Amino acid sequence: MAAPSGTRTALVVAAWYSANIGVLLLNKYILTIYGFRFPVFMTLCHMCMCSVLSASAREFKIVPKQFIRTKRHYGKVAVLALTFALSVLGGNVSLRYIPVSFNQALGATTPFFTAIFAYLMLQKKESTATYMTLVPVVGGIAIATWGEPSFNLIGFFACLIGVCGRALKSVLQGWLLTPAGEKEAEKMSNAHENKLDSMSLLYYMSPVCIVALGVCTLIMEPEALSAFYEAAEMNPNFIALLLGNCFVAYLVNLTNFLVTAHLGALTLQVLGNAKGVVCTIVSVMLFRNPMTFRGVLGYTITMIGVWLYSSSKRRSSRLAAAMENTRAASQNKV
């Protein structure tokens, strides 16, 4: 018997939270505590696992096979894959230089960049009140950055690149997972054949990500493979640790797509900021990185801004729904 829609969505969100927090802590542990300082290579391993598992799901008919019908549609998926690789890469590189708490504080600005990209790419405008709520989001991060004792310029910019990539990926992902993002393909066939589900989208994205990350690894971390063999020889458990990390990364990718398909890109970012609070608390408890009053104050201001932004978006959505219902009722009367 199929689970109710609300229950299914709750399970997807819970899985997304668990996978995101788990992979972030594992990444930090491997890159800093364990000492395997090759974030590009590690991201490449993540994508190799995603490619294998998504292909296996198709071959064993766990999910139905879906195909890209047009070159233009594949071009969109390729662009999404590159932005996705950039977002993950930026986040992983930043964890080598800054603590998880600061990484999550910077990540809280993602709704700000999501709103910008949604406007620039989709001409999606928000109300003035909604845009005003983004002021404390950015202002709080400015305060937190000023008071961060573990500030590192490389880690800061790497994290911002990852945040921008994540915001762009979310907008593109929400577009591709809805029929509006596939009008060109629908002209060639019917909508159900061309609308990619999350597993199919990951399947088509993975090879593009692997090629891009492989090139980056050769250029930025040419000694990564030899370091991997050395680490495996010194401690055979390292392979199991890395494989487990890669599997959890696959779950992050899968649940990211599922949450976007169920709730939309903006809701994904709002949930992500709530996840950031939990992850920050857990990481401080585990890794004991220093926190200052100014940093906590800045992060708190940012989270208040995110809450205000989320509330404003909900009000706008309810108003739009009410107007649509009124318009539909008027048309029915005619």
Residue, then its C-alpha position, 0 to 999 in steps of 0.5 A: m500500500a502506498a504511503p500517504s503523500g504527507t508521510r512520504t514527503a516527511l520521510v524524504v525530508a528526514a532522509w535528506y536531513s540525516a544524509n546531509i548532516g552525516v556526509l558533512l561530518l564525514n567529509k570534515y573528519i576525513l579532510t582534517i581529523y584523518g588527514f586525507r587533504f584531497p577534497v577534489f579527489m574525494t568529490l570525484c569518488h562521490m560522483c563515481m559512486c553516484s554514477v554506479l548506483s544510479a546506473s544499477a537502479r536503472e539496469f535492475k529496474i528499480v526505477p523505470k528507464q527514462f531518456i533525454r529526447t532533445k539535445r537542448h534538454y541534454g544541454k540543460v542537464a549538462v549545465l546542471a551537472l557542472t553547477f552541481a559539481l561546482s557546489v559540492l566541490g566548493g563546499n568540500v574544499s572549504l571544509r579543509y580550511i574552515p570549521v563546519s560551523f562557519n561553513q554552515a553560517l556562510g551556507a545560510t546565505t543560499p536563499f539570497f543567491t537563490a532569489i537573485f538567480a531566480y530573478l535573473m534566469l526565470q524573471k521570477k520577482e518577489s515582493t519588496a517585503t520578501y527582498m527586505t528580509l534578505v538584508p538580515v540574512v546577509g548582514g548577519i553573515a557579515i557580522a559572523t565573518w567579522g567575528e570568526p576566529s578560524f577565518n581563512l580566506i581560501g576557505f571563505f571564497a571556496c564556500l561562497i563559490g559552493v553556495c552560489g553553485r548550490a543556489l544556481k543548481s537548485v533553481l535549475q533543478g526545480w526547473l528541470l523537475t517540472p514540466a515548465g522546464e521541459k517545454e522543448a522536449e514536450k513538443m517532441s513527445n508527451a510530457h510523461e516520457n520527457k519529465l526526468d525523475s530524480m534517479s534519471l537526472l542523477y544518472y545523466m548528470s554523473p558522467v558530466c560531473i566525473v569528467a569535470l572533476g577528473v580534469c580538476t583532480l589532475i590539475m589541482e591534486p595530481e598526487a591524490l591517487s598515490a596518497f589514496y594508495e598510501a592511506a589504504e596500505m597504512n589503514p585498510n579501514f580507510i577504504a571502508l570509511l571512504l566508501g561509506n562516505c561516498f554512499v552517504a553522498y549518493l543519498v544526499n544527491l538522491t534526497n536533494f532531488l526528491v525534496t526539490a520535486h516534492l517541495g520546490a527549490l526555495t523550500l529546499q533552501v529554507l530546510g537547508n538552513a534549519k539543517g545548518v543549525v543542527c549541524t553546527i551544534v553537532s559539529v561544535m560538540l564533536f570537533r570543539n571548534p571555537m565560537t565567539f559571541r559575535g559569531v553566534l550573534g551574526y548567525t542568529i541574525t541570519m537565521i531570523g532573516v531566513w525565518l522572515y524570508s520563509s514566512s514572507k514566501r508562504r504568505s506570497s504563495r497563499l495569496a497567489a493560490a487564492m488569486e488563482n482560485t478566484r480566477a478559476a471560479s470566475q472562468n467557471k461561472v462564465 
